[in-house]
Amino acid sequence: MNIYVQELRFRRKTLFIWNLSLFLTLVLMLLIYPAVMSEGEAYVEIFDALPPQVLEALSIDFSTFLSFNGFLGYIFTYVLLAMCVLAMNLGLSVLGKEISGKTADFLLTKPVTRSRLLTEKILSGLTLITLTNLFTAATSVIMGMLLEKEDRDLKGLLLILTAGFILQILFFTLGMLLGILRQRIRFITSQSLGIVFTLYILGMLSQIIKKDFLTYLSPFRYFDFNQILQKSGYETRYLLLALMLISAFTALSYILLERKEIHA
């Protein structure tokens, strides 16, 4: 029984729908870029009238906004919300649907260990996330070539997209851990939306009230796209924190699954 291939087949329709939606959203939002550039001064005046805390919460920085990568970083923040919901969905359903539906015992009676079962499901989830990110990256690069004729910054673009990929892996592993911890999961997408948007709002609040501990609680603040473009790199402490959380969530998932009592 090739669990990895079965998972990919089972989710191919979902992957197609999500990728089509992400493609249309990203393209339509990027098509606004020429209009933004032509009315750059008007946008600057509008942003000048807003409090600095609001601009920070919305991840708007004058020094980067009026460039393709800066504009992409701004709209990608919202596209990334949807991508993180998808990653969280995949994580919660790694074993969550079997545990909730009480069919996990059937899988575990097959000649396959729990660790191998989880490994194959993780690999299938990572494959789906990687394919989605490759498709999104290709769309972003092509749109950049079409809309930005002069100052193309491929490195900055790749840094933004890679940061988004790391965030999705973080939400995937978090969802996987929660799916194993819970005895029953209903309405996976609703739970994913609740968790992702709660953490995003925490990130916005951390910029408004200037509380550092909130920054650590929200993965969305680990990668500030404006700072990434300005410094051409990531902030080491947040990158390490994200990687440590991914490793911890994954290790805990294996440990808890081995100890978990699966009910028929």
C-alpha positions as CSV (number, residue, x, y, z in Angstrom):
1,M,0.0,0.0,0.0
2,N,1.6,3.2,-1.2
3,I,0.1,5.8,1.2
4,Y,2.1,8.6,-0.3
5,V,0.7,8.1,-3.8
6,Q,-2.8,7.5,-2.5
7,E,-2.7,10.8,-0.6
8,L,-1.6,12.7,-3.7
9,R,-4.4,11.1,-5.8
10,F,-6.9,11.9,-3.1
11,R,-6.0,15.5,-2.9
12,R,-5.3,16.3,-6.6
13,K,-8.7,18.0,-7.1
14,T,-8.3,20.1,-4.0
15,L,-4.8,21.1,-5.1
16,F,-6.1,22.2,-8.5
17,I,-9.0,24.3,-7.0
18,W,-6.6,26.0,-4.5
19,N,-4.0,26.7,-7.2
20,L,-6.5,28.1,-9.6
21,S,-7.9,30.4,-6.9
22,L,-4.4,31.5,-5.9
23,F,-3.4,32.1,-9.5
24,L,-6.4,34.3,-10.2
25,T,-6.1,36.2,-7.0
26,L,-2.4,36.9,-7.5
27,V,-2.7,37.9,-11.1
28,L,-5.6,40.2,-10.5
29,M,-4.0,41.9,-7.6
30,L,-0.6,42.3,-9.5
31,L,-2.4,43.9,-12.5
32,I,-3.1,46.9,-10.2
33,Y,0.6,47.5,-10.0
34,P,0.9,49.7,-13.1
35,A,-1.9,51.9,-11.8
36,V,-0.3,52.2,-8.4
37,M,3.0,53.3,-10.1
38,S,1.3,55.9,-12.3
39,E,-0.4,57.4,-9.2
40,G,2.5,57.0,-6.8
41,E,2.3,60.5,-5.4
42,A,-1.4,60.2,-4.6
43,Y,-0.7,56.9,-2.7
44,V,2.1,58.6,-0.8
45,E,-0.3,61.4,0.3
46,I,-2.9,58.9,1.4
47,F,-0.4,56.9,3.4
48,D,1.1,60.1,4.9
49,A,-2.4,60.8,6.5
50,L,-2.4,57.4,8.2
51,P,-0.9,56.9,11.7
52,P,2.5,55.1,11.6
53,Q,1.2,52.2,13.6
54,V,-1.5,51.5,11.0
55,L,1.1,51.5,8.2
56,E,3.3,49.1,10.2
57,A,0.3,46.8,11.0
58,L,-0.5,46.7,7.2
59,S,3.1,46.2,6.3
60,I,3.4,49.3,4.2
61,D,6.7,51.0,3.8
62,F,7.3,53.9,1.4
63,S,10.8,52.8,0.7
64,T,9.7,49.5,-0.8
65,F,6.0,49.8,-1.6
66,L,6.5,51.7,-5.0
67,S,8.5,48.8,-6.4
68,F,7.4,45.5,-7.9
69,N,8.8,43.4,-5.1
70,G,7.6,45.8,-2.5
71,F,4.1,45.8,-4.0
72,L,4.2,42.0,-4.3
73,G,5.3,41.7,-0.7
74,Y,2.3,43.8,0.4
75,I,-0.3,41.8,-1.6
76,F,1.5,38.5,-1.0
77,T,0.8,38.9,2.7
78,Y,-2.9,38.4,2.0
79,V,-2.3,35.6,-0.6
80,L,-0.1,34.0,2.1
81,L,-3.0,33.9,4.5
82,A,-4.9,31.6,2.1
83,M,-1.8,29.5,1.5
84,C,-1.3,29.1,5.3
85,V,-4.9,28.0,5.6
86,L,-4.3,25.4,2.9
87,A,-1.1,24.2,4.8
88,M,-3.0,24.1,8.1
89,N,-5.8,22.1,6.4
90,L,-3.2,19.6,5.1
91,G,-1.6,19.3,8.5
92,L,-4.9,18.8,10.4
93,S,-5.9,16.1,8.0
94,V,-2.6,14.2,8.1
95,L,-4.2,11.8,10.6
96,G,-7.0,14.0,11.9
97,K,-9.6,12.7,9.5
98,E,-8.7,9.1,10.3
99,I,-8.7,9.6,14.0
100,S,-12.0,11.6,13.9
101,G,-13.6,9.1,11.6
102,K,-12.2,6.2,13.7
103,T,-10.6,4.6,10.7
104,A,-7.0,5.0,11.8
105,D,-7.1,1.6,13.4
106,F,-7.7,0.1,9.9
107,L,-4.6,1.8,8.5
108,L,-2.5,0.7,11.5
109,T,-3.5,-2.9,11.0
110,K,-1.7,-2.9,7.7
111,P,1.9,-4.0,7.5
112,V,3.2,-0.5,8.1
113,T,4.6,1.1,11.3
114,R,3.1,4.3,12.7
115,S,6.3,6.2,12.0
116,R,6.3,5.1,8.4
117,L,2.6,6.0,8.0
118,L,3.2,9.5,9.4
119,T,6.3,9.9,7.3
120,E,4.5,9.1,4.0
121,K,1.6,11.4,4.9
122,I,4.1,14.2,5.8
123,L,5.9,13.7,2.5
124,S,2.6,13.9,0.6
125,G,1.6,17.1,2.4
126,L,5.0,18.6,1.7
127,T,4.8,17.7,-1.9
128,L,1.4,19.4,-2.3
129,I,2.7,22.5,-0.5
130,T,5.9,22.5,-2.7
131,L,3.9,22.2,-5.9
132,T,1.6,25.1,-4.8
133,N,4.6,27.3,-4.1
134,L,6.4,26.4,-7.3
135,F,3.2,27.4,-9.2
136,T,2.9,30.6,-7.2
137,A,6.6,31.4,-7.7
138,A,6.3,30.9,-11.5
139,T,3.3,33.1,-11.6
140,S,5.1,35.9,-9.6
141,V,8.2,35.7,-11.8
142,I,6.3,35.8,-15.1
143,M,4.2,38.7,-13.8
144,G,7.3,40.5,-12.7
145,M,8.9,40.1,-16.1
146,L,5.7,41.5,-17.7
147,L,5.1,44.4,-15.4
148,E,8.6,45.5,-14.3
149,K,10.8,46.3,-17.3
150,E,13.7,48.0,-15.5
151,D,14.6,47.3,-11.9
152,R,14.1,43.6,-11.6
153,D,15.2,42.1,-8.3
154,L,15.0,38.3,-8.6
155,K,16.8,37.7,-5.3
156,G,14.3,39.8,-3.3
157,L,11.4,38.1,-5.0
158,L,12.8,34.6,-4.2
159,L,13.5,35.7,-0.6
160,I,9.8,36.7,-0.2
161,L,8.6,33.5,-1.7
162,T,10.9,31.3,0.3
163,A,9.8,33.0,3.5
164,G,6.2,32.2,2.6
165,F,7.1,28.6,2.0
166,I,8.8,28.3,5.5
167,L,5.6,29.8,7.1
168,Q,3.4,27.3,5.3
169,I,5.6,24.4,6.6
170,L,5.3,25.9,10.1
171,F,1.5,25.9,9.9
172,F,1.5,22.4,8.3
173,T,3.5,20.9,11.2
174,L,1.4,22.8,13.8
175,G,-1.8,21.5,12.2
176,M,-0.4,18.0,12.1
177,L,0.4,18.1,15.8
178,L,-3.0,19.5,16.7
179,G,-4.6,16.8,14.5
180,I,-2.8,14.0,16.5
181,L,-3.6,15.6,19.8
182,R,-7.3,15.9,19.3
183,Q,-9.6,13.0,19.5
184,R,-12.1,14.5,17.1
185,I,-11.8,17.3,14.5
186,R,-14.8,18.7,12.8
187,F,-14.8,21.5,10.2
188,I,-11.1,21.4,9.4
189,T,-11.2,24.5,7.2
190,S,-13.1,26.5,9.9
191,Q,-10.5,25.6,12.5
192,S,-7.6,26.4,10.1
193,L,-9.2,29.8,9.4
194,G,-9.6,30.5,13.1
195,I,-6.0,29.7,14.0
196,V,-4.4,31.4,11.0
197,F,-6.3,34.6,11.3
198,T,-5.9,34.8,15.1
199,L,-2.2,34.6,14.7
200,Y,-2.2,37.1,12.0
201,I,-4.2,39.6,14.1
202,L,-1.7,39.0,17.0
203,G,1.0,40.1,14.5
204,M,-0.9,43.2,13.6
205,L,-1.4,44.0,17.3
206,S,2.3,43.6,18.0
207,Q,3.0,46.4,15.6
208,I,0.3,48.7,17.0
209,I,0.9,48.3,20.7
210,K,4.7,47.5,20.4
211,K,4.7,44.4,22.6
212,D,7.6,42.2,21.6
213,F,6.1,39.0,23.1
214,L,3.2,39.2,20.7
215,T,5.8,39.2,17.8
216,Y,7.1,35.9,19.0
217,L,3.6,34.5,19.2
218,S,2.7,35.4,15.6
219,P,4.7,33.5,12.9
220,F,3.6,36.2,10.4
221,R,6.0,38.6,12.1
222,Y,8.9,36.3,11.8
223,F,9.4,37.4,8.2
224,D,8.8,41.1,7.5
225,F,8.8,41.5,3.8
226,N,9.9,45.1,3.9
227,Q,12.9,44.4,6.0
228,I,13.7,41.4,3.9
229,L,13.9,43.7,0.8
230,Q,15.8,46.4,2.6
231,K,18.4,44.0,4.2
232,S,18.4,41.3,1.4
233,G,18.0,38.6,4.0
234,Y,16.1,37.3,7.0
235,E,16.4,38.2,10.7
236,T,18.4,35.3,12.1
237,R,16.6,34.9,15.4
238,Y,13.2,34.6,13.7
239,L,14.4,32.3,11.0
240,L,16.0,30.0,13.7
241,L,12.8,30.2,15.8
242,A,10.7,29.1,12.8
243,L,13.0,26.2,12.0
244,M,13.0,25.2,15.7
245,L,9.2,25.2,15.9
246,I,8.9,23.1,12.7
247,S,11.4,20.6,14.1
248,A,9.7,20.5,17.5
249,F,6.1,20.1,16.1
250,T,7.3,17.3,13.8
251,A,9.2,15.5,16.6
252,L,6.3,15.8,19.0
253,S,3.9,14.4,16.3
254,Y,6.0,11.3,16.0
255,I,6.3,10.8,19.7
256,L,2.6,11.4,20.4
257,L,1.5,9.2,17.6
258,E,3.6,6.3,18.9
259,R,2.0,6.7,22.4
260,K,-1.5,7.5,21.2
261,E,-4.3,5.0,21.9
262,I,-6.2,4.7,18.7
263,H,-9.9,3.8,19.2
264,A,-11.9,1.8,16.6
